[in-house]
Amino acid sequence: MTEKPTAERALPEIADRRDWQARIDELRVREKALTKAGDALAAERRRLPMVEVDARTPLVGADGAVPLIDVFDGRSQLIAYFQMWHTGKPAAQQCVGCTFSTSHINEVGYLHSRDISYATFCQGPYEESARYRDFMGWTVPWYSVPAESVGPLVADRHFGILVSYLRDEDRVYETYWTTGRGNELMAPSYGLMDLTPYGRQELWEDSPDGWPQHFDSHGGQFRLDGRPTAQWSRINAGRDDNLGS
């Protein structure tokens, strides 16, 4: 993508440092209020009821069938992202939003330190979807959700959900789920973009006239030159996006 030269691009107004800092100080009050509001919502989540899920619900991992409770890996809590899958399609045609979200999840040691496991529950057949995991270079635990487990786990929702579970000895409970923009917390890229003057550069954003806005909110925000943006570094490294299906 070619951007206009700086001389032709809309720019923020210029202020001296004192006036600039005063504006930031005004904004900081509202930022702190937003942080506290988020803390209050998190406190409400911790007080939600929960619903039991069959702990023996089967998933498929690298060594074959495995019950849901084993995915906890001995920990009391589990976060699972339900990744969409397009069976028989090459990497370039896999879900752009799920690729965006999962590409940000690398280090789970901090979750483990709080007794939380993390896993991806993928919609597709394990052998094929695991090749996509390898193509992307992801290291998160990866499981396929077989047809008989979609109903018990997805429960009239859709793949693309982010779910929290709690284990109490040999019983498992679902405690919270979200989707859509609720999944943005998986992707710190968005939070960092929001700190910049041009933001996410998406068409829905409230930006001043002349600000660059190139990306739609129907998948284009996660795609560059016809494929999920994060895939380009893998292609440039010589990886083949034919998943052998």
Sequence and secondary structure as in RCSB ss.txt:
>XXXX:A:sequence
MTEKPTAERALPEIADRRDWQARIDELRVREKALTKAGDALAAERRRLPMVEVDARTPLVGADGAVPLIDVFDGR
SQLIAYFQMWHTGKPAAQQCVGCTFSTSHINEVGYLHSRDISYATFCQGPYEESARYRDFMGWTVPWYSVPAESV
GPLVADRHFGILVSYLRDEDRVYETYWTTGRGNELMAPSYGLMDLTPYGRQELWEDSPDGWPQHFDSHGGQFRLD
GRPTAQWSRINAGRDDNLGS
>XXXX:A:secstr
     GGGS       HHHHHHHHHHHHHHHHHHHHHHHHHHHHHTT   EEE TT EEEETTEEEEHHHHTTT 
SEEEEEEE   TT  GGGS HHHHHHHTT    HHHHTTTEEEEEEESS HHHHHHHHHHHT  S EEE  HHHH
HHHHTTS SS EEEEEEETTEEEEEEEE GGGGGGG HHHHHHTTSTTTT BTTS   TT    B SSSGGGEET
TEETTHHHHHHTT       
